Amino acid sequence: MRLFLTLAAACSIAAPAARLHAQAATVPAQNASLKQEIALAYQRGLSFLKSKQNPDSGQWGDAEPVAFTGLMSACFLLDPNRTPDSPAPAEASKGIAFLLKNTQPDGGIYIKARANYNTALALMALLLDPKLENEEVMLKARRFLVSRQMDLDEPGKNDNPLDGGIGYGDDKGNHADLSNTHFVMEALHHAEALLADKGDAAKNEPKLNFAAAIDFIQRCQNRPESNKAPWVSNDPKDAGGFIYNPVETRGEEVKTADGRVALRSYGSISYAGLLSFIYAGLTQDDPRVQAALQWLSQNYTLDENPGMGAQGKYYYYHTMAKALNAANIDFLKLSDGKVVDWRQQLAEKLLNIQKGDGSWINDEAARWMEGDAVLTTGYILMALARVHQSL
């Protein structure tokens, strides 16, 4: 069995001859000083997380212990100060032991609710510390996540707005959204490593319906050319961005001149949309990807979550780093013509807002649990890990 996962080698979409939004075709020169600053800040962040881990159970968090523990364990495993052959840190090993204790008969890794969300983050952590004895747990988790893709109304027919998407996994009715879809697709993408040496046996493993997933993702995109939903905005300021799911938003509603209610694009979910397209196999040549990159470039800022202000700002930083890194974007050309090195700017921003105890927290808006310093510190460490790996 060949198991591996290093997010430094995370998938990137193939770039065409003329790379979108990039001034140069080469990766930025290594910035040794900045990498050292990131490594030091990362250690301080890990020290904070270590102080918040339950020493007996190995878990982090009370409201979402499996998801939190998966995310925090991944932070320790992605420590830029570690070498590839280093043993797993004790904190990560304790965390993974907690995750393994919460494997369910259906293959998911969760306690009660939000099975998809919890399983996706747990699987990512397990893939970062691959062990032969955990192979079947990981394969079952992969199968579980594949089975959670929505197919409502007539089976096999894409006849419901939520078809192809993935939600939290609660038993409170049908739900799918771009946030959970991107977490699950990310985990499934990396879990393909589990099948690398399976030969013909891999053919019997279930596969996500990528065509249905792409349809779901584009139904969340503010792009009239590929989305005919009545809420799609005809304002150029929204073109190419995304909303939470095809039937609701977490952002702003606006009345149009023709009396419709249009839904505004916003930053964090637009990065989740871009990343979902990438993991579904679309390339930069695809007009839907081009439109997403165009919106993200024109709305680039590190001062807020565009369209949401301070709400979800740390999730925004997290998804920005994941999506632009996976998309192999080195520079962004902004609406004013300036070209920015997003990695350097993001790293410097995050280093400047670290708290004295090593944590990060959203002091302005606690929505989506961003008043919890453990969660927001996890978000930022994951962002910094990706930046450090690619500088």
N, C-alpha and C positions, 0 to 999 in steps of 0.2 A: 504494500500500500504506500502510495506517495502522497503525503499530506503536507500542505504548506499554506501559509498566508502571511504575506508581508504587504502592508498597505502601500509601501513604497513602490510595489509592482502592481498596484491596483490598475484595473483596466482603463485604458484611454481610448477615445474614439479616434479612428484613423483620420489624419488631417489631410485635406486636399492640397494641391500644389500651392495655392495661395491661401494661407491660413487666415481664418476669420479673426478679426479684432486683434491681430498680432502684428507688431511692428518688426519683429525679428523672428527668424525661424529656429533660433537656438535657445536653449534653456538659459536663464540668467546666470551670470558668473557667480560662483559660490561666494557667499558672504560669510567668511569664517567668524567674524565678530558677532554678527547677528545670530548665527547658529549657536554660538556659545551662550549668548544671552538667553536664547530660547531654552537651551538645555538647563540652565540654572533656574529659570522661572518654572520650568517643568518639574524640577526636583522639589521646589517649594510647593507647587500644586499637589504633587504626590504626598508630600508630608502632611498637608491638610487632609487629603482623602484618607490617609492612613489613620489619622486621629478620629475619623468618623466611622470607621469600619467596626462592626460588632465583633469583638475579639473571640466570641464563642461560636456564633453561627457563621461568621465570615461575610455576612450580608451588609449591603448599604441600603439605606432608605427603609421607610415603613409603608408608605403609600403604594409604591411600585418596587418591591424589593428585588424581584428577578430582573426587571429591566435596568434598575439602577446598578445592581451587582454586575450585570453583563457589561454595562458601559464603563464602570469604574475598573473592572478587571482588565478590560481592553486598554484602558489608559496606562495601567502598570506594564502591560505587555508591549505597548508601543513606545515605552520610555526611550527617547533618543540617546540616553546614556548607556543603554544596554547594547551588547554585541549580539549578533544573530545566534551564537551558540550558548548564550547565557541561560542558565536555568530560570524557570519562571519565578518571579518574586513571590515571597511568601504570601503577600496580600492577594495576589492574583490566584495563587493555588487555593487559598481559603475560599475566595470568591467562587471559583469554578466548582469546588466541592459543594458549595451551597446550591449552585445551579443544577448540578447532577442530582442532588437530593429532590429537586422539584421537577424532574422529568415525569410526564404523565403517560398513562397507557396509550393515549392517542398519538404519542410522539412529540407533542408540544412540551415546552418547558415554561411552566407558569404555575401560579397558585390557584386563582379562581377566575379573575377577569382579564380582559385584554390579552388573550392568549397569543394572538399573532404578533403584537408589539413586543411582548416579553420574549417570545421564542426567537424572534429575529435578532434581538440584542444579545440574548444568551448564546445563540449559535455563532455569532461573530466572535465572541470571546473564546469559545471552545476552539474555533478555527485558528485563533492566534496562538494557541498552545496545544497543537494537535498531538494526541496520544492514541496509540493503537487500541487501548482498552476502551476509549470513548468513541471509536468509529461508528458503532451501531447507533449510539445515542445521536450522533450528528446526522447520520443518514436518515434516521427516523424524524428528526427535527426538520430536515430538508423536505422530506415527503409531506410532513404535516403542513409546512408553509405552502407548498405547491397546491395542496388540496384546498387551501383557504381562498383561492381566487374566486371572485364572484361570478356566478352564472345563473342569473335570476330569470324568471318567466320561462320561456321555452328553452330547454337544455340545448346547448350547442349553438344557439343563435344569439347574436349580439343585439338584443332587442330591449335592453334596459340600460338607462344611463350609467348604472353602477357596474355593469358587466365588465369583466376584465380587471377591475380594481381590487384592492385589498383593504380591509378596515382593521379595527382593533381586535375583533374576534369576540366581542361580547355577545351574550344571548338576548340582546335587547332590540332585535330587529335587524334589518339589513342596512349595512353601512360600508362605504368604501371612501377612502380619501388619499390624497397624494402623499401625505406625510407617512402613513403606514405603508403605502405602496412602495415608497422609495426605500424604507427600512427593510422590507421583506425582499425586494428585488436586489438590494445590496448584499444581503446575507446569501441569497440564492446564487448570485453571481460568484461569490467567493467559494461557496460550497461545491461548485463544479470541480474544484480540486479533489474532492472526495471520489470522483468518478474517473479520474485521470488514468488509473491503471486497472480499471475494471473490465476492459475489453468489451466483449459482447454483452456481458452482464449489465453494463451501463445502459444498454438500449432498453432494458426493462424498467429502468427508473423513470418515474413520472417527470414530465416536463411542464413548465409554465406555458400557458398559451400566450406567446409573445404578441401575436397579432391582436388578440383581445386586449392585452395590456396597453399596447400602443393606442388602440382606439379609446380606451378609458383616459389615458394621459392627454390625448388631444382634445377630448371632451372637456378637459379642465383648462384648456388654453384659450386665451383671448385672441383668437385668430379667425376672422370670418371665413377665410379661404378654406379652412378645414374643420370648422365648428359652426354649425347652423343653429345652435341653441338660442332661444330668444333673449337670454341674458348677456350675450356676447357684446362687448362694447365696440362702437365704431369710432371711438376717440383714439387718435394715433398714440396718445400717451399710454394707452393700455396694450397696444398691439404686441403680441408675442409673450406677454406675461401669463401668469396662471392664478387660478383661485383654488380653494381647498378641495372641492369636488364638484361634479357636474350639476348638483342640485342645491348647493349652499356655499356660502363663503364665510370666512372669518374676517373679511375686510369690509370695504365700504361699498354701499349701494348708491347709485346715482340715477336720477330720472333723466332720460334722454329727450331730445326735442320731439321725437315721434311718440312719446308717452310710455316708452318701455322702461323697465328697471334694469339697468346694466350693472355689472359687477366689476369693480376695479381690480386690476392686478396688484399683487404685492410681493415683496422681495423674498422672504424666507421660503414660501411655497413655490415661488418661481424657480429657485435653485433646486428644490425637491423635484419639480417637474423636469428640469433639464437633466438631473441625475437619473431620473426614471427613464427618460428617453435613451440615455447612454446605455444603461443596463439592459434596455430592451433591444439594443443593437443598432440604433440609428446613428448616422455619422454626421459630420459637420456639413456635408453636401445637402442634407435634407432640409427643405425650407422651414419645417417646424422647429428644427434645432437652430437654424440661422435666426429665426424670429425670436426665439428664447434668448439667444446670446445678444441680439440687438437690444432687447428690452433691458436685460441685465446690465449691459454696458451703459446705456443711456440713464439708468437709474442707480448706478454704482455710488455707494456712499458707505462710510463706516461709522457715521454718526447716528444712524437709526436703521430700523427695518423698513425699507421704503414702502409706503402705503399703510404702515402700521405704527409708525413712530417708535416709541420705546418698547412696545409690546413684542415679545418674541425675538428680541434683538440678539440674544446669545445663541438661540437656535439658528438664527440667520447667519451669524458668524460661522457656526458649525457646518451648515449646509453649503455655504459659500466655499469654504475650503475644500470640502469633499467634491463638490460639483466641478469647480474650475480645475482642480487637480486631476480628476478623472477625465475631464474633457481635454486635458493637455493644453490648457490656455495659459500662456505665460504673461501676456500683457493684455490689458483692456484699453480699447480706444473709446474715450468718453464722448458725450454729446458735444462738448466744446472743442473737440479735436485733440485734447491732451491724451497721451498714452501713459498708463500707470502700471507699475509693477505691483500687482495686487498682493503677491506673497509678502513682499517687504512691508508694504503699507499695513496689511492686516496684522503681521507679526508685531510691528512697532505699536500699533493700536492696542493689541491685547496685552503686551508687556506693560504698557503705561497704565492700564486700568486694573492690574492685579492688586489685591488687597495685601495688607501687611502680614496677614496670617497665611498667605499663599493662595487664597481662594479668589474666585471671581463670583460676582452676584449682580443681578439686575436690580439696582437700587431705585429705578424709576417705575418699573412695572412688574408686578409679581404674576401676571397672567401666564398660564401654561407652566406653572410651578417654577418660574424663573426667580422667585424669591427664595428658593431652596439653593443654598450655596454648593451643596454636593452635586446637584444636577448641573448647574451652570459651570462649575469647575470642570466637570466631566466633558461638557460640550467644548470648552475652550482648550483643554488638553488634547482632545481629539483633533481639533483644528490645528493646533501648534505642531502636533506630530506629523501631520500631512505637509505643513509648510517646511518643517525641518528636513524631512526626507527628500524634498524636491529642490531645496536651495542649492 
